[in-house]
Amino acid sequence: MNKFILIGFFLSVIAIFDSYALKPSDCEVCFGVVEKFAAGLTSKEKKDPKLIEDKFRKFCKTAKGKDHRFCYYLGGLEESATGILSEMSKPLSWSTPVDKVCEKLKKKDNQICDLRYEKSIDVKTVDLKKLKVRDLKKILSDWDETCEDCIEKGDFIKRIEVLKPKYVKEEL
């Protein structure tokens, strides 16, 4: 009887620890960059941490947006203030899964998992009144437009509605 209680206890402990595993939604930029980067490595490069680091620095030179910021945090850019590249390259050389690599990076620098990709807004279908002013400004910025006289949310919505025919093509 005691064996069953002990086994049940261990299974519940394992289930608790397993529920704390890092998910792609918890650290989306790390998962995205590491998966994309690792997919471009040859089998020879995957075995050598130094080659991985060199290749990552090269990868970072063309990175944009949040991927570029991730590179900065890891030390993959010349202007990076710190460097924790070995925390990524060594586990990758051991064929560690991406979730474990990102977990390890998060322990070193929590900002890594604070990075989020910007959500694209479908202007055709979205209710502009439900968006935040920040999102309305982003729509205008994506269109390279400004709204000099906009003070309130309604002003931004009116400006977007005026410009909508120019940027949003209606499909038949």
C-alpha positions as a printed NumPy array, in Angstrom:
array([[  0.   ,   0.   ,   0.   ],
       [  2.824,   2.398,   0.872],
       [  4.372,   1.832,  -2.552],
       [  1.225,   3.117,  -4.253],
       [  1.116,   6.235,  -2.073],
       [  4.785,   6.897,  -2.78 ],
       [  4.338,   6.394,  -6.541],
       [  1.269,   8.67 ,  -6.524],
       [  3.218,  11.328,  -4.645],
       [  6.1  ,  11.236,  -7.138],
       [  3.739,  11.384, -10.108],
       [  1.995,  14.438,  -8.664],
       [  5.353,  16.147,  -8.036],
       [  6.414,  15.426, -11.619],
       [  3.102,  16.803, -12.907],
       [  3.574,  19.993, -10.888],
       [  7.101,  20.55 , -12.192],
       [  6.057,  19.685, -15.736],
       [  3.353,  22.362, -15.632],
       [  6.099,  24.967, -15.058],
       [  7.779,  24.168, -18.379],
       [  8.26 ,  27.202, -20.581],
       [  5.745,  27.428, -23.414],
       [  6.284,  29.179, -26.772],
       [  3.652,  31.779, -25.827],
       [  5.611,  32.612, -22.635],
       [  8.777,  33.452, -24.533],
       [  7.744,  33.816, -28.167],
       [ 10.703,  35.771, -29.535],
       [ 13.252,  33.417, -27.967],
       [ 11.459,  30.346, -29.345],
       [ 11.091,  31.967, -32.765],
       [ 14.685,  33.135, -33.102],
       [ 16.326,  30.014, -31.681],
       [ 14.178,  27.697, -33.846],
       [ 14.824,  29.76 , -36.975],
       [ 18.532,  30.01 , -36.232],
       [ 18.993,  26.321, -35.329],
       [ 17.209,  25.246, -38.514],
       [ 19.892,  27.032, -40.562],
       [ 22.829,  25.236, -38.927],
       [ 24.658,  22.388, -40.639],
       [ 25.28 ,  19.158, -38.713],
       [ 28.975,  20.126, -38.335],
       [ 28.092,  23.571, -36.967],
       [ 25.578,  22.087, -34.503],
       [ 28.382,  20.245, -32.694],
       [ 30.728,  23.21 , -32.083],
       [ 29.689,  26.026, -29.676],
       [ 32.243,  28.452, -31.175],
       [ 30.886,  27.888, -34.695],
       [ 27.354,  28.351, -33.365],
       [ 28.338,  31.681, -31.778],
       [ 30.048,  32.911, -34.966],
       [ 27.057,  31.881, -37.064],
       [ 24.675,  33.567, -34.583],
       [ 26.608,  36.845, -34.803],
       [ 26.315,  36.639, -38.592],
       [ 22.581,  35.823, -38.261],
       [ 22.115,  38.862, -36.005],
       [ 23.568,  41.288, -38.551],
       [ 20.43 ,  40.859, -40.679],
       [ 17.924,  40.535, -37.81 ],
       [ 15.174,  43.153, -37.579],
       [ 12.727,  44.307, -34.907],
       [ 12.321,  42.061, -31.886],
       [ 14.758,  39.495, -33.31 ],
       [ 17.399,  42.255, -33.355],
       [ 16.58 ,  43.144, -29.738],
       [ 16.932,  39.444, -28.781],
       [ 20.352,  39.403, -30.448],
       [ 21.288,  42.49 , -28.428],
       [ 20.329,  40.805, -25.143],
       [ 22.355,  37.682, -25.962],
       [ 25.452,  39.56 , -27.095],
       [ 25.181,  38.713, -30.77 ],
       [ 25.668,  42.326, -31.856],
       [ 28.797,  44.472, -31.723],
       [ 26.955,  47.101, -29.669],
       [ 25.683,  44.563, -27.097],
       [ 26.534,  45.561, -23.542],
       [ 26.677,  42.01 , -22.208],
       [ 27.222,  38.573, -23.659],
       [ 25.519,  35.33 , -22.713],
       [ 25.908,  33.664, -26.102],
       [ 27.515,  30.608, -24.537],
       [ 24.271,  30.023, -22.612],
       [ 22.653,  29.403, -25.996],
       [ 25.512,  27.884, -28.015],
       [ 26.538,  25.146, -25.572],
       [ 23.024,  23.725, -25.047],
       [ 22.389,  23.876, -28.805],
       [ 25.616,  21.935, -29.402],
       [ 24.288,  19.268, -27.024],
       [ 21.001,  19.102, -29.027],
       [ 19.03 ,  20.567, -26.123],
       [ 15.394,  21.308, -27.059],
       [ 14.516,  24.963, -27.742],
       [ 12.238,  25.241, -24.693],
       [ 15.113,  24.25 , -22.386],
       [ 17.507,  26.665, -24.132],
       [ 15.035,  29.524, -23.659],
       [ 14.422,  28.483, -20.047],
       [ 18.16 ,  28.698, -19.395],
       [ 18.388,  32.09 , -21.124],
       [ 15.43 ,  33.388, -19.11 ],
       [ 17.229,  32.471, -15.877],
       [ 20.212,  34.562, -16.986],
       [ 18.211,  37.552, -18.301],
       [ 14.486,  37.797, -17.621],
       [ 14.052,  40.493, -20.32 ],
       [ 14.501,  37.835, -22.988],
       [ 11.025,  36.46 , -22.35 ],
       [  9.481,  39.923, -22.05 ],
       [ 10.003,  40.4  , -25.806],
       [  6.812,  39.974, -27.837],
       [  6.184,  40.177, -31.563],
       [  3.797,  42.943, -32.541],
       [  0.398,  41.713, -33.576],
       [ -0.686,  42.815, -37.034],
       [ -4.013,  44.604, -37.178],
       [ -6.466,  43.791, -39.97 ],
       [ -7.906,  47.263, -40.59 ],
       [-10.628,  45.842, -42.861],
       [-12.297,  43.796, -40.148],
       [-11.281,  45.389, -36.835],
       [-13.606,  47.67 , -34.872],
       [-11.426,  50.784, -34.554],
       [-13.382,  51.955, -31.498],
       [-12.186,  48.91 , -29.56 ],
       [ -8.493,  49.579, -30.251],
       [ -6.214,  51.554, -27.961],
       [ -4.84 ,  54.897, -29.132],
       [ -1.399,  53.259, -29.291],
       [ -2.74 ,  50.774, -31.859],
       [ -4.435,  53.527, -33.87 ],
       [ -1.134,  55.423, -33.958],
       [  0.614,  52.238, -35.098],
       [ -1.814,  51.879, -38.021],
       [ -1.038,  55.428, -39.114],
       [  2.685,  54.859, -38.609],
       [  2.592,  51.655, -40.691],
       [  0.987,  53.72 , -43.467],
       [  3.666,  56.452, -43.047],
       [  0.899,  58.893, -42.178],
       [  0.558,  61.332, -39.312],
       [ -2.289,  63.048, -37.533],
       [ -1.036,  66.437, -36.42 ],
       [ -4.345,  67.688, -35.033],
       [ -5.35 ,  64.442, -33.342],
       [ -5.921,  64.828, -29.631],
       [ -8.601,  62.298, -28.759],
       [ -9.196,  58.716, -29.822],
       [-12.076,  59.823, -32.082],
       [ -9.695,  62.076, -34.015],
       [ -7.401,  59.138, -34.815],
       [-10.374,  57.001, -35.874],
       [-11.631,  59.744, -38.231],
       [ -8.16 ,  60.097, -39.772],
       [ -7.895,  56.337, -40.335],
       [-11.371,  56.214, -41.863],
       [-10.386,  59.021, -44.289],
       [ -7.173,  57.204, -45.295],
       [ -8.673,  53.698, -45.365],
       [ -9.659,  53.731, -49.07 ],
       [ -6.074,  54.616, -49.998],
       [ -4.458,  51.767, -48.021],
       [ -7.094,  49.066, -47.645],
       [ -8.051,  47.452, -50.897],
       [-11.539,  45.973, -50.966],
       [-11.698,  42.539, -52.578],
       [-14.588,  41.612, -54.813]])
